[in-house]
Amino acid sequence: MRKTIKHLFEEFMYECEFARRIKPKTLTAYSTIFSLFMRINPDCSLDTITHRHATVFFKTLHERKRIVGKGIVKTGVKKSTVATYFIKLNVFFDWLAARKYIQINPLSEMRYPSPQYDNKKYLRKEDIEKLITGIHSLHNNNILVLKRNLVVFYILLFCGLRREELLLLQLRDIDFSRKILTVRGGISKSSNSRDIPLHSTLLMHLKDYLDSRRSYTTPFLIVSSSRDQGLSDFGLKHFIDNLKEQAGVEFHMHQLRHTFAVNFLKSSNNVVKLKQLMGHKNISMTAIYLRCMPTTEFRGDIENMNIDSFI
């Protein structure tokens, strides 16, 4: 019996999970995007697949209507989302082509949709202050929740962690004697471990929080308020959604990572150090944050230029 494209996708996923050790979140993205591709192109097979199927897929993404928020209808998806879909599909189609299941990758004739990065992805000082005030209003007289939420916020703000990295942090990842937070390779997107110095403000809140969570036995640093276990992804989303409403600041959690990056660059002017702290594999990924720097931050550098010191 000849294998179908769906059977081969299952083989691809098996290889990704057990041979390449791809992270579960990435595997889920592969599966979701491939399923959507096949739903839009039900006639697609190993014999018929061409760049036309890819064109139909991305055209449909561009034109389809979807409901977001409170009944708001939007058309299409962001360019960054299109880029993500392109990358995930391209990995599978390259896999098929390398094994001679198809003659050519159907995406090979398409140009990669380079996303445009919005200069406003970082949070302003006044928004940060509103969020901190909002956190102090959300605990419902549960002091542990207040202290936990402050630690969550300051870890994101002063360490620039990703959502998954935050949720999977364990008590052993905090070294108070060295004042270091370790992101283990097993929870990092890059699969490489990295150490991040603890800001004095975060250090203070961590000590206060750990004193309040002494009754917990779970190894996870950030705990649930109702069970002896780590905070769930849903619980974190619930906190962020409530914080947005309470503070009156529309933001998403990843913006705190952007805020960390932009302000570290402002204080250090060192993109190499930032690369290490962010856990990027390639410095070109880190350089993206240079585009987010406000033009006003360059004025002093421009004024420091002197014709006498020109090369």
ZAMARGU-4260 file (C-alpha; in steps of 0.2 Angstrom, whole numbers, plus 5000, padded with zeros to 4 digits):
<rodrens>
0) 5000/5000/5000 | 5007/5017/4995 | 5009/5029/5009 | 4999/5045/5008 | 5004/5063/5013
5) 4995/5061/5030 | 5004/5044/5034 | 5021/5053/5030 | 5017/5067/5041 | 5014/5055/5055
10) 5032/5048/5051 | 5039/5065/5051 | 5031/5069/5068 | 5037/5053/5075 | 5055/5057/5069
15) 5054/5075/5076 | 5048/5069/5093 | 5060/5055/5096 | 5075/5058/5085 | 5076/5077/5084
20) 5069/5079/5101 | 5058/5094/5095 | 5048/5102/5110 | 5030/5098/5112 | 5024/5115/5109
25) 5033/5115/5092 | 5026/5098/5088 | 5008/5105/5091 | 5011/5119/5080 | 5017/5107/5066
30) 5001/5097/5068 | 4989/5112/5069 | 4996/5120/5054 | 4997/5105/5043 | 4979/5100/5047
35) 4974/5118/5042 | 4984/5116/5026 | 4975/5100/5022 | 4958/5106/5027 | 4960/5121/5014
40) 4967/5109/5001 | 4957/5093/5003 | 4963/5087/4985 | 4981/5088/4990 | 4992/5072/4988
45) 5009/5067/4985 | 5006/5066/4966 | 4996/5082/4964 | 5005/5094/4977 | 5011/5110/4968
50) 5015/5128/4972 | 4996/5131/4968 | 4991/5122/4984 | 5003/5134/4994 | 4996/5149/4985
55) 4978/5144/4989 | 4983/5141/5007 | 4990/5158/5010 | 4977/5167/5000 | 4964/5159/5011
60) 4973/5164/5027 | 4973/5182/5020 | 4955/5183/5015 | 4946/5172/5029 | 4936/5181/5043
65) 4938/5176/5061 | 4931/5182/5077 | 4942/5189/5091 | 4939/5196/5108 | 4921/5201/5111
70) 4913/5197/5094 | 4926/5208/5084 | 4927/5202/5066 | 4944/5202/5058 | 4950/5198/5041
75) 4967/5189/5038 | 4981/5186/5049 | 4997/5196/5054 | 5012/5194/5043 | 5022/5187/5057
80) 5009/5173/5059 | 5010/5170/5040 | 5029/5168/5042 | 5027/5156/5056 | 5015/5145/5045
85) 5028/5146/5031 | 5042/5140/5042 | 5033/5126/5050 | 5026/5119/5033 | 5043/5122/5025
90) 5051/5110/5037 | 5039/5096/5032 | 5040/5099/5014 | 5059/5099/5014 | 5058/5083/5023
95) 5047/5075/5009 | 5058/5082/4996 | 5074/5076/5004 | 5067/5058/5004 | 5061/5059/4986
100) 5042/5058/4991 | 5039/5074/4981 | 5050/5081/4967 | 5050/5099/4973 | 5045/5108/4989
105) 5029/5118/4984 | 5035/5133/4995 | 5051/5134/4985 | 5044/5146/4972 | 5037/5157/4986
110) 5047/5171/4994 | 5048/5170/5013 | 5036/5183/5021 | 5048/5193/5032 | 5037/5200/5046
115) 5038/5218/5050 | 5041/5222/5068 | 5031/5236/5076 | 5042/5249/5086 | 5028/5249/5099
120) 5030/5231/5105 | 5039/5236/5121 | 5029/5244/5136 | 5032/5262/5141 | 5036/5266/5159
125) 5019/5273/5163 | 5011/5257/5157 | 5023/5247/5168 | 5018/5258/5183 | 4999/5255/5179
130) 5002/5236/5179 | 5011/5236/5195 | 4997/5245/5203 | 4985/5233/5195 | 4994/5218/5203
135) 4992/5225/5220 | 4973/5226/5217 | 4970/5208/5211 | 4975/5197/5225 | 4958/5197/5234
140) 4966/5197/5251 | 4977/5182/5247 | 4994/5188/5251 | 5002/5172/5243 | 4994/5177/5226
145) 5000/5195/5227 | 5018/5190/5231 | 5017/5176/5217 | 5010/5188/5204 | 5023/5201/5208
150) 5037/5188/5206 | 5029/5183/5189 | 5029/5201/5183 | 5047/5205/5189 | 5054/5189/5181
155) 5046/5193/5165 | 5052/5211/5166 | 5070/5209/5172 | 5074/5192/5165 | 5065/5192/5148
160) 5059/5174/5150 | 5047/5166/5138 | 5030/5160/5144 | 5035/5141/5144 | 5051/5145/5153
165) 5043/5154/5167 | 5030/5141/5170 | 5043/5127/5170 | 5055/5136/5182 | 5059/5126/5198
170) 5066/5130/5215 | 5083/5123/5210 | 5084/5136/5196 | 5086/5150/5209 | 5104/5152/5216
175) 5102/5165/5230 | 5121/5164/5235 | 5126/5169/5217 | 5111/5179/5213 | 5107/5169/5197
180) 5092/5162/5189 | 5095/5147/5177 | 5085/5143/5162 | 5089/5125/5159 | 5091/5118/5142
185) 5077/5106/5144 | 5064/5121/5146 | 5073/5133/5134 | 5067/5136/5116 | 5085/5135/5110
190) 5088/5119/5121 | 5104/5128/5128 | 5105/5133/5147 | 5108/5151/5151 | 5111/5160/5168
195) 5103/5177/5171 | 5108/5189/5185 | 5094/5192/5197 | 5089/5211/5198 | 5089/5217/5216
200) 5071/5221/5215 | 5067/5204/5209 | 5078/5196/5222 | 5069/5205/5236 | 5052/5199/5230
205) 5058/5181/5227 | 5064/5180/5245 | 5047/5187/5251 | 5037/5175/5240 | 5047/5160/5245
210) 5044/5163/5263 | 5025/5163/5260 | 5025/5147/5249 | 5034/5136/5262 | 5019/5124/5264
215) 5020/5119/5245 | 5030/5103/5241 | 5029/5105/5222 | 5047/5108/5214 | 5039/5122/5202
220) 5044/5140/5207 | 5027/5148/5202 | 5013/5139/5210 | 4994/5137/5209 | 4984/5147/5222
225) 4972/5132/5225 | 4983/5116/5223 | 5001/5110/5227 | 5007/5111/5209 | 5014/5123/5197
230) 5004/5137/5189 | 4995/5131/5173 | 4996/5140/5157 | 4977/5143/5159 | 4981/5151/5176
235) 4994/5162/5169 | 4983/5168/5155 | 4969/5171/5168 | 4981/5182/5178 | 4986/5192/5162
240) 4969/5194/5156 | 4963/5201/5173 | 4978/5212/5175 | 4974/5220/5158 | 4957/5224/5163
245) 4962/5230/5180 | 4976/5241/5174 | 4968/5247/5158 | 4983/5242/5148 | 4981/5232/5133
250) 4996/5221/5131 | 5002/5203/5129 | 5014/5194/5140 | 5028/5193/5127 | 5029/5212/5127
255) 5037/5211/5143 | 5051/5201/5135 | 5052/5215/5122 | 5052/5227/5136 | 5067/5218/5144
260) 5077/5218/5128 | 5074/5236/5123 | 5079/5243/5140 | 5094/5231/5142 | 5100/5238/5126
265) 5097/5256/5132 | 5107/5253/5147 | 5121/5242/5141 | 5122/5245/5122 | 5128/5227/5120
270) 5118/5216/5108 | 5130/5201/5111 | 5126/5201/5130 | 5108/5203/5126 | 5109/5187/5114
275) 5115/5177/5128 | 5102/5183/5141 | 5088/5180/5128 | 5094/5163/5124 | 5094/5166/5105
280) 5103/5154/5094 | 5108/5168/5081 | 5112/5186/5084 | 5102/5191/5069 | 5087/5186/5080
285) 5093/5198/5094 | 5097/5212/5082 | 5078/5213/5078 | 5076/5223/5095 | 5088/5236/5088
290) 5074/5241/5077 | 5062/5244/5092 | 5074/5257/5100 | 5066/5274/5099 | 5075/5287/5088
295) 5077/5299/5103 | 5089/5286/5111 | 5102/5289/5097 | 5103/5307/5099 | 5117/5307/5111
300) 5127/5294/5100 | 5125/5306/5085 | 5131/5321/5095 | 5146/5311/5101 | 5152/5310/5083
305) 5166/5322/5079 | 5175/5325/5062 | 5192/5326/5071 | 5189/5308/5076 | 5182/5301/5059
310) 5192/5286/5052
</rodrens>
